[in-house]
Amino acid sequence: MKYLSIFAGIFLLTLFFFTWGFIAAEHEKFPWELIKPVDKEISAFIKGGEARQGAMDRLKHDLGIRPERMLEDLWKNKERDYSSAETKGLKQRRDDPLLFMDENRAFPPGYIIIWGAFDFEQSLYGAILIDENGRVIHKWIPDPDAFRQEIDKRSHEEQGRGDEIKYKTPKDLPQGFSVFPDGSVVFNDGDPGNGMQRIDFCSEPLWVKLGSFNHSITKQQNDQALWTIEGDSVNRLHKIDADTGKTKNIIEISGIMKSNPEDDILSLRYDDLDNRWLNDRWHFNDAEALPARYADSFEDFNTGDLLLSSRSLNALMVVDPETEKIKWRSMGSFLRQHDPDWQEDGTITVYDNQTRDARGGGRRKEDETPKFSRILSIEPDKNEQETLYNGSTDWFYSRIRGKHQVLPDGSILITSSVQGRVFIADKKGKTVFEFLNRYDDKQSLLVSEAVWVPKDYFDFAPEEKTCGSSGS
């Protein structure tokens, strides 16, 4: 009888934990966030597949042994003649990046800035400046201690109020980046993030703004203001003073919903039967204000109207920041898209990831059919679209993240983040410039964003300015 009671107790306890586990997985409640990574690895092992970035890989990354979280398979065109892009200050464990440039002209006169994981001696992340001859002539290297110091200061101010702030070591690629004519740059530091930071040309901190921001930082009003997005789940739009880092205005996505009761687009991921939101309800990943110089090209929109991208809804929309009314929307003709941009000709271009699988690489597991990302152009007044660049032209596929920029000559600068690759396709689709963030012969480091600026963009000649150990 004694053993029967023990057995019954063990059985009931096992049943309790099994039921709890089932409910946690079904409704993504505690401790689902803790067991989800392990669940994926066990599933991959059982199915005979390889678990990407398993527990040991992540441990190597967190201990600083090898940047496993930032590594992907190296994509390389065997017919292309690459050269090493010599970059000072990299750790010895990695190789120099690779560079290809068309012998005629790779891009309009100016510079390309690339922000991503570079594995510098002082920091895993940073940015490099490439001149039109393909030389890396400068680098920006953020100091994470600037965030720690700001967190310590804030924690001291909030002491006793139950609002303690702790530093979070970023485990994912920093996203959001902008560069200014004075040579300073502003960026978000990763996921989970500590916030935004603006540093000068020599990487000295100008200001730090704490908070969980993501994806994009876009400029408005002659570089005096910035728009960014707070959190994947919270989803607030922040208008920030570029000089001080102080928030000037906040637009709540829930407020946009209330201002548009006749439009249900923002409630599509609300489960009315269970009375709950589905995971990652909106995932806004870009907010860009219509520049005054383009306003005449858009009859239905005004200067300052916000072009928004919601990844979870496969949707773009234009919102009046004053009334919070939705003026225009388009959805479903692109998949898990990023980075919609206003264009001078009255069109909107968008980075259409066309996410089709869990790991990417340009193929679907089910049928091994190649799948590619693309760059689209949309005429908002007609809701007609055109493919400006098809990824099949040069095996372009980024299942997540990504940026693009239409250059003055009509070519397109494309950041294929997951491939660790930046390239320029001319108007005929030919690749005339390519940067591969090579780590070794088999892998590359992720890149977040590339930006082209004209030759006269900076207030000084970058080639002539020196900064000591932090810059080139």
Secondary structure, 3 states (H helix, E strand, C coil): CHHHHHHHHHHHHHHHHHHHHHHHHHHCCCCHHHHHHHHHHHHHHHCCCCCCCCHHHHHHHHCCCCCHHHEEECCCCCCCCCEECCCCCECCCCCCCEEEECCCCCCCCEEEEEEEECCECCCCEEEEEECCCCCEEEEECCCCHHHHHHHHHHHHHCCCCCCCCCCCCCCCCCCCEEECCCCCEEEECCCCCCEEEEECCCCCEEEEEECCEEEEEEEECCCCEEEEEECCCCCEEEEEECCCCCEEEEEEHHHHHHHCCCCCHHHCCEECCCCEECCCCCCEEEEEECCHHHHHHCCCCCCCCEEEEECCCCEEEEECCCCCCEEEEEECCCCCCEEEEECCCCCEEEEECCCCCCCCCCECCCCCCECCCEEEEEECCCCEEEEEEEHHHCCCCCCCCCEEEECCCCCEEEEEHHHCEEEEECCCCCEEEEEECECCCCEEECEEEEEEEECCCCCCCHHHCCCCCCCC
